[in-house]
Structures are given as C-alpha cells and as structure tokens.
Amino acid sequence: MPLFLKALPLSFQTFWRYLIILPVLAVPCLAVYVATFFIPILNLVVQATLINLCIMAGLRTALGARGHYTDLDIGKLVRGSLAFVFLGVVVSILIWVVVLVFVPLVTLPDSPYEITEENYSAVALILVVPFLYSLFNLAVAVPMTASAYTATPRAAQTHVFWGFGQGMFSLLVVSLAWLFILGTFIVWGYGETLIASGLQYAFGTASFSFGDKILTVRADLYESIGGLLVVIWATCWYFATSVLAWERLRNKLEAERATRLEVTRTSIEDLRALRESRMPGDPGGM
C-alpha cells in the first residue's frame, strides 16, 4: 500500500491535535510578523521562517500522533526553520539563474493566452519554474521532518539533506489532492464568505463597497468553515505522509546498522574461535 494511503488514519489523528495548537501557534507568529512587517528584507526572512515554523510544528504534531514523542527545544526548531529558508533561497537563485539564461533566447508572449511557435518555449519555462520549486519543497519534506524530530535538547539536529527526496511520489499525490481541495474551496467562494462573515461580525453590516464592487455576506458560513477544516485536514495528510516516509527511511537505516553490527560481532567471534583452534593443546591433558 502506498504511503499516501497508509497516512490517512494518521492524518485524522494529527488533525484534531493540530487544531488545538493552531491558535497557540498563530498568536506569537502574528505578533512577530506585525513587528517586522515594515523592515525591508527582514520581513521576508521572518515570513518564510514563520511558514516553515508552522510546517515543522505540524510535523511534530504528526510525529507525536505516531508515537514519536520528544521534548521540544524551540531554539533548535527556529534554527531548523531558518536553515530551510536559506536552502530555499539558494535553490530559488539557481532556478532563476536558469531562467535568466534561457528566457532571452526565446520570445516572451504579449499575453499568456497568445502561445505561438515562437514563444511557447518561454511559456513552458514560466510554467516549469514553479513546478521545479514545488518539487524542491516535496524533496525537503522528510529532511524537515527529521529536523523537527531532532529539535530536542538531547539530540544532535540532522542536516538539511538527511532523507532528501524520500517519499516524493506519495507527497506529490497528497499535494495535488491538497491543491484540488484548496481550489474547490476558493472557486465555490467559501473563502470569500468566511472573510465577509468575519467583517460582518466585526462591523455589523452585510455589504461592503470596494470601488465599483460590493461584497455581500452569503448565508453559507457553516459550509465555509467546513471547507476550511477540510483544507487543514489535507495539510495534516501531508504532514502524516512526511512522517511515514521519514519513519520508513529511519527504520531502514537502523536495520542496516544492526546488520553491520551483527556482521562485525560475528567476525570477531569467528576470529576468536580460529585463534583458539590454533592454540597448542595442554600438555597436562596428554
């Protein structure tokens, strides 16, 4: 059975736990984001770090639901989040270097809908760039899980490439499902409804004017909340799949290590037996 199916029960176990920690996580993250919002460059680093921090918190939630409990070292968790931010920056630079090298060789379209034989390469390249970065995000899911697991006072934190690329097929399937669920949530207008309902609760009015457009609160608030919960569950499905991919690799490496130790122990015993067999007999026993 593929990992993305095995992860389904764990995703539900992770889901209710993640709902509990989300408010606790959101308050300090929002405070830090607001405090650094007007500081150039730093606000981008902080934003990316907070996103990674929320992801690693979700991974720790899935790890706990799976039975892998460790004491939290928040400093290590933040450092791990920063490490993946800088790795993502390096990968982004490499991707855009490729873009800057190849885009001048093709003709950019005046409109994304005007695809001709002259500019289809540029359109393809523009589509490939986010796809490549998405693959990178899938590839670091297991390393982020390992980093989240070792964010504890009693363990050495793993490096950013530990388990790189593991479980990518299942993670890709879950990511596509997540995109479909999120797209459905947006297309059906649940996100807009949720925002508008929040505004109505805060300001006591059902309609708001934005230039020539009027945003009116719809009556399907409960459906909106339900759609949002499904999106959060799909995110927990991603966390659960990452944890199972990490666990599979960890068990494999531990089994290989145990095998090597057994071979070494057997070799030592064989050498000892060979040495004893070559020792001269006891003269008193002749």
C-alpha positions as a printed Julia matrix, in Angstrom:
286×3 Matrix{Float64}:
   0.0     0.0     0.0
   1.43    3.41   -0.94
   2.37    5.82    1.82
  -0.34    8.37    0.96
  -3.0     5.73    1.72
  -1.23    4.47    4.83
  -1.11    8.06    6.05
  -4.88    8.54    6.03
  -5.54    7.22    9.58
  -2.58    9.2    10.92
  -3.87   12.34    9.19
  -7.07   12.26   11.24
  -5.09   11.65   14.44
  -2.92   14.63   13.55
  -5.87   16.8    12.53
  -7.54   17.31   15.91
  -4.17   17.8    17.61
  -3.17   20.43   15.05
  -6.46   22.28   15.54
  -5.6    22.59   19.23
  -2.12   24.05   18.71
  -3.06   26.34   15.79
  -4.39   29.19   17.98
  -1.4    28.9    20.31
   0.91   28.99   17.29
  -0.92   31.76   15.45
  -0.74   34.41   18.18
   3.07   34.68   18.57
   3.61   34.19   14.82
   1.21   37.02   14.02
   2.86   39.26   16.63
   6.34   38.66   15.2
   5.06   39.18   11.64
   3.42   42.5    12.51
   6.51   43.67   14.43
   8.78   43.12   11.4
   6.3    44.0     8.66
   7.86   47.37    7.8
  11.5    46.24    7.94
  12.72   45.51    4.39
  14.38   42.16    3.69
  13.99   41.1     7.32
  10.21   40.88    6.95
  10.64   38.44    4.03
  13.04   36.25    6.03
  10.73   36.35    9.04
   7.69   35.49    6.93
   9.42   32.49    5.35
  10.74   31.36    8.74
   7.28   31.57   10.31
   5.81   29.49    7.49
   8.49   26.83    7.97
   7.97   27.01   11.72
   4.25   26.28   11.3
   5.07   23.39    8.97
   7.6    21.91   11.41
   5.12   22.34   14.26
   2.61   20.37   12.19
   5.25   17.71   11.52
   5.97   17.44   15.25
   2.22   17.06   15.8
   2.13   14.16   13.33
   5.23   12.67   14.94
   3.52   12.8    18.33
   0.37   11.23   16.91
   2.57    8.43   15.55
   4.15    7.88   18.98
   7.47    9.63   18.39
   7.46   11.97   21.38
  10.45   14.22   22.05
  10.96   17.24   24.3
  10.87   20.48   22.34
  13.84   22.8    22.02
  12.27   25.9    20.48
  15.69   27.32   19.64
  16.56   24.28   17.54
  13.16   24.39   15.88
  13.67   28.03   14.87
  17.23   27.34   13.68
  15.98   24.42   11.63
  13.29   26.62   10.07
  15.91   29.25    9.2
  18.19   26.62    7.67
  15.46   25.55    5.24
  14.68   29.19    4.45
  18.28   29.78    3.36
  18.33   26.5     1.43
  15.16   27.61   -0.35
  16.77   30.95   -1.19
  19.78   29.19   -2.73
  17.52   26.91   -4.77
  15.41   29.88   -5.9
  18.54   31.71   -7.07
  19.69   28.65   -9.02
  16.28   28.32  -10.65
  16.17   31.99  -11.63
  19.72   31.81  -12.99
  18.42   29.16  -15.36
  15.51   31.45  -16.24
  17.78   34.41  -16.96
  19.97   32.22  -19.14
  17.21   30.7   -21.25
  14.45   33.35  -21.37
  16.45   35.81  -23.56
  16.79   33.02  -26.1
  13.04   32.88  -26.68
  10.31   35.42  -27.38
   8.1    36.29  -24.43
   4.38   36.43  -25.27
   2.49   39.7   -25.0
  -0.25   37.74  -23.27
  -0.16   34.37  -21.53
  -3.01   33.36  -23.83
  -1.06   34.14  -27.0
   1.02   31.0   -27.38
   2.7    30.62  -30.75
   5.56   28.56  -32.13
   7.9    31.47  -31.37
   7.06   31.87  -27.71
   5.85   28.5   -26.5
   9.29   27.79  -25.01
   9.05   30.87  -22.8
   5.55   29.92  -21.69
   6.72   26.38  -20.91
   9.69   27.76  -18.97
   7.46   30.08  -16.94
   5.32   27.08  -16.01
   8.29   24.83  -15.28
   9.91   27.22  -12.76
   7.18   26.99  -10.06
   6.89   23.28  -10.76
  10.61   22.79  -10.08
  10.38   24.77   -6.86
   7.37   22.68   -5.84
   9.42   19.54   -6.4
  12.11   21.01   -4.16
   9.52   21.55   -1.43
   8.47   17.91   -1.76
  12.1    16.78   -1.62
  12.76   18.56    1.69
   9.62   17.25    3.43
  11.47   14.32    5.02
  14.53   16.43    5.97
  12.15   18.9     7.65
  10.51   16.02    9.48
  13.92   14.8    10.69
  14.83   18.32   11.77
  11.54   18.66   13.65
  12.1    15.3    15.38
  15.63   16.2    16.49
  14.63   19.67   17.73
  15.13   18.44   21.28
  17.72   19.21   23.96
  19.02   15.62   23.97
  19.73   15.1    20.28
  22.02   16.44   17.57
  19.94   18.09   14.86
  20.11   16.46   11.44
  21.43   18.32    8.4
  19.12   19.74    5.75
  19.81   16.96    3.23
  19.08   13.99    5.52
  16.44   11.97    3.64
  16.34   14.43    0.73
  13.9    13.24   -1.94
  12.35   10.41    0.09
   8.64    9.66   -0.39
   8.23   12.19   -3.19
   5.63   10.22   -5.15
   3.2     9.95   -2.24
   3.88   13.54   -1.22
   3.16   14.65   -4.79
  -0.16   12.8    -4.79
  -1.14   14.42   -1.48
  -0.03   17.86   -2.73
  -2.17   17.53   -5.86
  -5.13   16.49   -3.72
  -4.46   19.48   -1.45
  -4.41   21.84   -4.44
  -7.69   20.38   -5.71
  -9.33   20.82   -2.31
  -8.0    24.37   -1.95
  -9.1    25.23   -5.49
 -12.58   23.9    -4.79
 -12.7    25.94   -1.59
 -11.77   29.13   -3.47
 -13.89   28.54   -6.61
 -17.01   27.9    -4.59
 -16.44   31.17   -2.78
 -16.12   29.74    0.7
 -13.0    31.75    1.4
 -14.75   34.96    0.39
 -17.73   34.03    2.51
 -15.59   33.38    5.56
 -13.84   36.74    5.24
 -17.05   38.62    4.62
 -18.74   36.93    7.57
 -15.85   37.96    9.78
 -16.26   41.53    8.6
 -19.98   41.37    9.3
 -19.34   40.14   12.82
 -16.81   42.91   13.41
 -18.65   45.83   11.77
 -22.3    44.74   11.91
 -23.01   45.1     8.2
 -23.66   42.56    5.47
 -22.29   44.5     2.49
 -19.06   46.36    1.82
 -18.15   48.56   -1.11
 -14.76   48.21   -2.78
 -14.76   50.73   -5.63
 -17.43   49.52   -8.07
 -17.73   46.14   -6.39
 -19.97   45.23   -3.48
 -19.06   42.26   -1.29
 -22.14   40.74    0.29
 -22.09   38.12    3.03
 -23.62   34.88    1.9
 -25.58   32.56    4.15
 -23.3    29.53    3.91
 -20.9    30.36    6.74
 -21.05   26.81    8.1
 -20.12   25.43    4.7
 -17.21   27.87    4.6
 -15.93   26.71    7.96
 -16.34   23.12    6.83
 -14.34   23.81    3.68
 -11.58   25.47    5.71
 -11.42   22.47    8.03
 -11.06   20.15    5.04
  -8.13   22.23    3.78
  -6.49   21.99    7.22
  -7.09   18.23    7.26
  -5.45   17.9     3.82
  -2.45   19.76    5.24
  -2.32   17.25    8.1
  -2.45   14.47    5.49
   0.73   15.95    4.02
   2.34   16.02    7.48
   1.33   12.4     8.11
   2.75   11.25    4.77
   6.03   13.02    5.5
   6.26   11.32    8.89
   5.67    7.87    7.41
   8.32    8.5     4.75
  10.74    9.61    7.49
   9.87    6.59    9.64
  10.42    4.18    6.73
  13.85    5.63    6.0
  14.8     5.68    9.68
  13.79    2.03   10.16
  15.73    1.05    7.04
  18.9     2.79    8.24
  18.57    1.3    11.72
  18.14   -2.2    10.23
  21.23   -1.71    8.06
  23.19   -0.52   11.09
  22.05   -3.52   13.14
  23.1    -5.83   10.3
  26.55   -4.25   10.15
  26.96   -4.61   13.91
  25.89   -8.25   13.74
  28.38   -8.94   10.94
  31.13   -7.24   12.94
  30.26   -9.21   16.08
  30.18  -12.48   14.12
  33.55  -11.73   12.54
  35.09  -11.09   15.96
  33.68  -14.36   17.3
  34.98  -16.26   14.25
  38.45  -14.82   14.73
  38.42  -15.75   18.4
  37.37  -19.33   17.59
  40.03  -19.59   14.9
  42.7   -18.35   17.3
  41.64  -20.82   19.97
  41.68  -23.7    17.49
  45.29  -22.92   16.59
  46.47  -22.75   20.2
  48.67  -25.73   21.3
  46.99  -28.37   23.48
  47.5   -28.54   27.23
  50.47  -30.91   27.94
  48.95  -31.97   31.22
  45.98  -33.37   29.32
  48.08  -35.61   27.06
